[in-house]
Amino acid sequence: MLLIRSQFANLIMYLLLAIFGIVGFPLAIWSRTGALMVIKGYAASVFWLYRVTCGLHVEFRGKVPEGEMLVCSKHMSFLDILMLAYMLPRVKFIMKRELIWAPVLGFYGWRIGCPPVARGKKGSAIKAMVNHLEADSDVGQTAIFPQGTRVLPGAKDAYKIGAGVIYTRMERPCVPVATNVGVLWARRSPIRKPGTAVLEFLEPIPAGLELKEFMAQLENVIEKNSNRLMIEAGYEFEK
């Protein structure tokens, strides 16, 4: 029964994406603020949808960053993207270049200033990403997933250097973000489990650290706190 409810909710989620994308198009064309309003409205509707169909709730903890800030988050499913988009006042994500051509997502990503990154090009991709950010005069929160992709609970995917490069170039604090969403909404899983998906904004890492020191501290704090949240949600790590 849970699978049926999950699949129904997944279908409605994509229908809502099309509806919000089309209806909100004039607002998005009008301004970046209008595009953000549409995105936040869509995120709120998805939260409601999964709450009433699957018993999946969302919860936010910690102080939400404001102003020009780097936000580095654990990434486990589409849900944590929606949660960040909903809570961060003026977010722009570092996104995969191929998403530019995705219906609705590509247009709205472009409209809110998301820098596209080409996978596999490493140095040139990082340089293009940083140049894009520095050319954008809009003050907001730059959100990046330092592991570069969605990960399953317990996975040991490496943290990539791109987050550290942005941190050193921005010369601003970084807010790490922990989450447990993968326990309830796992990558490539058709099932949405009942429970509470938590997104927790942690204490900022101050500006000015060396690259290696920053990367080590970032990985330690995100992994430690994400593991804590996953255990709270009932996940058992292999011994």
C-alpha positions in Angstrom: 0.0 0.0 0.0 2.9 2.4 0.8 4.3 1.8 -2.7 1.0 2.7 -4.3 0.7 5.8 -2.2 4.3 6.8 -3.0 3.8 6.3 -6.7 0.6 8.3 -6.7 2.4 11.1 -4.9 5.4 11.0 -7.2 3.0 11.4 -10.2 1.2 14.3 -8.7 4.6 15.9 -7.8 5.6 15.9 -11.5 2.2 17.3 -12.5 2.6 20.1 -10.0 6.0 20.8 -11.4 4.4 21.4 -14.8 1.5 23.4 -13.4 3.6 25.7 -11.2 6.2 26.1 -14.0 3.6 27.2 -16.6 1.3 29.3 -14.3 4.3 30.9 -12.6 6.1 31.7 -15.9 5.0 35.4 -16.1 6.3 35.9 -12.5 9.6 34.2 -13.3 10.1 36.3 -16.4 9.3 39.5 -14.5 12.1 39.0 -11.9 14.4 36.6 -10.1 12.2 37.3 -7.0 9.2 36.2 -8.9 11.0 32.9 -9.9 11.9 32.3 -6.3 8.3 32.8 -5.2 7.2 30.2 -7.7 9.9 27.7 -6.5 9.0 28.2 -2.9 5.3 27.7 -3.6 6.0 24.5 -5.5 8.2 23.2 -2.6 5.5 23.9 0.0 2.9 22.1 -2.2 5.2 19.0 -2.4 5.7 19.0 1.4 1.9 19.0 1.8 1.4 16.3 -0.8 3.8 13.8 0.8 2.6 14.6 4.3 -1.0 13.8 3.5 -0.3 10.8 1.2 2.7 9.1 2.8 3.0 10.6 6.3 6.3 12.2 5.3 6.9 15.4 7.2 9.6 18.0 6.9 11.4 19.8 9.8 14.0 22.6 9.8 16.5 23.2 12.5 19.2 25.8 13.2 19.6 29.4 12.1 18.7 30.0 8.4 21.6 31.8 6.7 20.9 35.2 5.1 22.9 37.6 2.9 25.9 36.6 0.8 26.8 33.1 2.1 28.1 29.7 1.0 25.8 26.8 2.0 27.3 23.3 1.7 24.7 20.5 2.2 24.5 16.7 2.3 22.5 15.6 -0.8 20.4 12.5 -0.6 17.3 13.1 -2.8 15.2 15.7 -4.6 13.6 16.4 -1.2 16.6 18.2 0.3 16.8 20.4 -2.8 13.2 21.5 -2.2 13.9 22.0 1.5 16.9 24.3 0.8 15.0 26.2 -1.9 12.1 26.7 0.5 14.1 28.0 3.5 17.0 29.9 1.9 15.8 33.5 1.2 17.6 34.0 -2.1 19.2 30.7 -3.1 21.1 29.7 -6.2 22.3 26.2 -6.6 25.5 24.9 -8.3 23.8 22.6 -10.8 24.8 20.0 -13.4 25.1 21.5 -16.8 22.7 18.9 -18.4 19.9 20.2 -16.2 19.8 23.4 -18.3 17.8 21.5 -20.9 15.5 19.9 -18.4 11.8 21.1 -18.8 10.9 23.7 -16.1 13.9 22.9 -13.9 16.3 24.3 -16.4 14.5 27.5 -17.0 13.9 28.3 -13.3 17.5 27.3 -12.5 18.7 29.8 -15.1 16.3 32.4 -13.8 17.5 32.4 -10.2 21.2 32.4 -11.3 22.3 28.8 -10.9 25.8 28.3 -12.3 25.9 25.2 -14.5 28.9 22.9 -14.1 30.1 20.4 -16.7 31.0 17.1 -15.2 34.4 15.6 -15.9 36.1 18.9 -16.9 37.5 19.5 -13.4 39.7 22.6 -13.5 37.9 24.4 -16.4 34.5 23.6 -14.9 35.5 25.0 -11.5 36.9 28.1 -13.1 33.7 28.7 -15.2 31.6 28.1 -12.1 33.5 30.7 -10.0 33.5 33.2 -12.9 29.7 32.8 -13.1 29.3 33.5 -9.4 31.6 36.5 -9.4 29.7 38.0 -12.4 26.4 37.7 -10.6 25.7 40.9 -8.6 22.6 39.5 -6.9 23.3 39.0 -3.2 22.1 35.5 -2.1 23.0 32.1 -0.8 25.1 29.9 -3.0 24.2 26.3 -2.3 26.5 23.4 -3.3 26.5 19.7 -2.6 30.1 19.0 -1.9 29.8 15.3 -2.8 28.6 16.3 -6.2 25.7 13.8 -6.3 22.9 12.2 -4.3 24.2 9.6 -1.8 22.6 6.7 0.0 22.6 6.5 3.8 25.9 5.1 5.0 27.7 5.8 1.6 31.3 7.1 1.8 31.4 9.2 -1.4 34.3 11.6 -1.4 33.9 15.4 -0.9 35.0 17.3 -4.0 37.2 20.3 -4.1 34.7 22.7 -5.8 33.1 23.7 -2.5 36.5 24.6 -1.1 37.4 26.7 -4.2 34.2 28.7 -3.9 34.8 29.1 -0.1 38.3 30.5 -0.6 37.2 32.8 -3.4 34.1 34.2 -1.7 36.1 34.9 1.5 32.9 34.5 3.5 31.7 32.0 6.1 30.2 28.7 5.1 27.1 27.2 6.6 27.2 23.3 6.6 23.9 21.5 6.4 23.1 18.0 7.7 20.1 15.9 6.7 18.5 12.5 7.1 16.2 12.6 4.1 17.8 9.6 2.4 16.4 7.4 5.2 12.8 8.3 4.1 13.3 9.2 0.4 16.3 7.4 -0.9 18.0 7.9 -4.3 16.2 6.0 -7.0 13.8 4.4 -4.6 10.1 4.5 -5.6 9.0 4.5 -1.9 8.5 7.5 0.3 8.5 6.3 3.9 6.5 7.9 6.8 8.6 9.9 9.3 10.2 13.3 9.6 12.8 14.5 7.2 15.1 16.9 8.9 17.3 19.6 7.4 19.6 21.2 10.0 21.6 24.3 9.5 24.8 24.0 11.5 27.2 26.5 13.0 29.0 28.5 10.3 32.6 27.7 9.4 34.5 31.0 9.6 36.1 32.5 6.5 39.8 32.4 6.1 40.7 28.8 6.6 43.2 27.1 4.3 41.6 24.9 1.6 42.6 21.5 3.1 41.6 22.6 6.6 38.2 23.8 5.4 37.5 20.6 3.4 38.4 18.4 6.4 36.2 20.4 8.8 33.3 20.6 6.3 33.2 16.8 5.8 33.6 16.0 9.5 30.8 18.3 10.6 28.3 17.3 7.9 28.9 13.6 8.1 28.8 13.5 11.9 25.6 15.4 12.2 23.9 13.7 9.2 24.7 10.4 10.8 23.1 11.6 14.1 20.0 12.7 12.3 19.8 9.4 10.4 20.1 7.4 13.6 17.3 9.5 15.1 15.2 8.5 12.1 15.7 4.9 12.8 18.6 4.1 10.4 21.1 1.5 11.6 24.6 1.7 10.3 26.5 -1.5 9.5 29.0 -2.5 12.1 
